[in-house]
Amino acid sequence: MPETAMLNEFVVEAKAASYVGGGVPRPPCRPGSHDIGYERGDWRYLDSYFGGTDFAGQEVVWFADEPIWAMNYFGWVIAPDLIDASAAGTVIKAALSALYRQGRFLGGMEFDHPFGRYVDRSEGGCERFSGHECIMVDGRKAYALDYRGGLIIP
């Protein structure tokens, strides 16, 4: 098992290069899934999700072909009168790009965008964590996503 710092670095790199970075979709690994992956050396990452406006997914990291880390998430547009999936995606990509440039994917984050204010709160570290992100529009929660994950220990 690689050191946690190396894992964290790879997770940030992979996340920045996939959904947020406009990574090239891969053929679905399961019927109906949307898959985006990233690889470097012995490291491999896959983000596989279902849905659109409301969606569920899982990210997995393999090292030397062994799964070592995973994260599950579920997100949804709460107030379609305030934000749609496209605008929410724009806000999320901008906010997460700023977070990844800081070399992290966890921890408190607030980001103002013309479409809304992105707020993320999480507990724990790369080894085991849970969190919640949302987009506030005119003082109302318009979008939300819950996530949790950590190391996979055989």
Buried (B, 14 or more C-beta within 10 A) or exposed (E): BBEEEEBBBBBBBBBBBBBBBEBEEBEEEEEEBBBBBBEEEEBBBBBBBBBEEEBBBBBBBBBEEEBBBBBEBBBBBBBEEBBBBEBBBBBBBBBBBEBBEEEBBBBEBEBEBEBBBBBBBBEEEBEEBBBBBBBBBEEEBBBBBBBBBBBBEE
